[in-house]
Amino acid sequence: MAGLFAVAILVYRGANRGLIIGLWLLAVLATIALFRYHVTSPLDLSF
């Protein structure tokens, strides 16, 4: 999420289009990877 916020700041400041698209893709892939990790990780709960 911080990566997407950084991309939003770069858009506001008028950065290069290629840089923005590349960083946006990287941030989205990192977010998806983190989500997949947390969804598929075992909880290991014992009551």
C-alpha positions in Angstrom: 0.0 0.0 0.0 2.9 2.4 0.7 4.1 1.7 -2.9 0.8 2.7 -4.3 0.9 5.9 -2.2 4.4 6.7 -3.5 3.1 6.2 -7.0 0.3 8.6 -6.3 2.8 11.2 -5.1 4.8 10.7 -8.3 1.8 11.2 -10.4 1.0 14.4 -8.5 4.5 15.7 -9.1 4.5 14.8 -12.8 7.1 12.1 -13.0 7.9 10.1 -16.1 5.1 7.9 -17.4 7.2 4.8 -17.8 8.5 5.2 -14.2 4.9 5.5 -12.9 3.6 2.5 -14.8 6.6 0.3 -13.8 6.3 1.2 -10.1 2.6 0.8 -10.1 2.9 -2.7 -11.6 5.6 -3.5 -9.0 3.4 -2.3 -6.1 0.3 -4.2 -7.3 2.3 -7.4 -7.7 3.7 -7.0 -4.2 0.3 -6.4 -2.8 -1.1 -9.5 -4.6 1.8 -11.6 -3.4 1.3 -10.4 0.2 -2.4 -11.1 0.0 -1.8 -14.6 -1.4 0.7 -15.4 1.3 -1.7 -14.4 4.1 -4.7 -16.2 2.6 -2.8 -19.4 2.0 -0.8 -19.5 5.3 -1.9 -21.9 8.0 -3.2 -20.4 11.2 -1.9 -23.1 13.6 -4.5 -22.5 16.1 -4.8 -24.8 19.2 -7.6 -24.5 21.7 
